[in-house]
Amino acid sequence: MIFVTLGTHELGFKRMLEYLEKMDIEEEVFIQSGNTEFKSEKYKITQFLSPSEFEECIEKSDLIITHGGVGSILTALKRKKKVIVMARLQEYNEHNDNHQLEICEKLQKDNYLISCKTFEEFKNAIENYKNIELKEYKFDNSNLLNFISETIDSI
């Protein structure tokens, strides 16, 4: 299963769902759309999930596709899942600034996930995720502190 989560930010994130809708993904896709109103003819969508439902979706999935929110990313990495991210961008009125992009780029540079900006990158990542080798994120205080420090320094 592929689990897609857009988080709960008040601004919509239709761009990612429009990209998904253009694709013919053979695997089961389940989308948590949050405050993004979208109807799909291909995939099952729900607006919100309880914390236990969210955890269950993460556990059942081989791939997590998410917005660039740190909470969603770290939850997926903690469960040792392959992660494809697309940052919410200010230019599309998806967020108030572009901090998600900086987070995604840093984690991709360190080879923990795949970050996509364009439809072609997104499509390629989904079609090839099973063959992509990513590093396992080690969860200890030093990694987290280094990540936070480096992210703040890059802003």
Buried (B, 14 or more C-beta within 10 A) or exposed (E): EBBBBBBBBEBBBBBBBEBBBEBEBEEEBBBBBBBBEBEEEEBEBEBEBEEEEBEEBBEEBEBBBBBBBBEBBBBBBEEEBBBBBBBBBBEEEBBEEBBBBBBBBBBBEBEBBBBBEEEEBBBBBBEEBEEEEBEEBEEEEEEEEEBEEEBEEEE
